[in-house]
Amino acid sequence: EQQEEQQEEQQEEQQGERGEDEEGGDTSDNNVDSSSVVQPPSKNSISSGTTVLDLGCGTGILGISSVVCGASSVIMFDVDDAAIDAARSNVEIMDMVGYFDWVVGRVRLKGGVMGRK
């Protein structure tokens, strides 16, 4: 029994190192600093009335920037409760609570990986 537990722990560590969750899904994007990959929106670049989906919101910086730049609402998604908590805290600090909705969970896209046809 102890050996089984050790094997399970090793498997979990290996999955984490490979960027996989317990279901074999890819989590490697959880460690991406979006500020180095995605340029935040510029002032008035988002039409009034627009709802923004922030998939993998992390600390919430892109969602917050979207509101500053004109979005009427933002739906924040993340698989990590801690990320949602951090984002909520940042939204509260910025006094923007009324603009945001929150979803903890995965977003599975029909047809595969986001950004591919």
Disulfide bonds with the S-S distance in Angstrom:
none
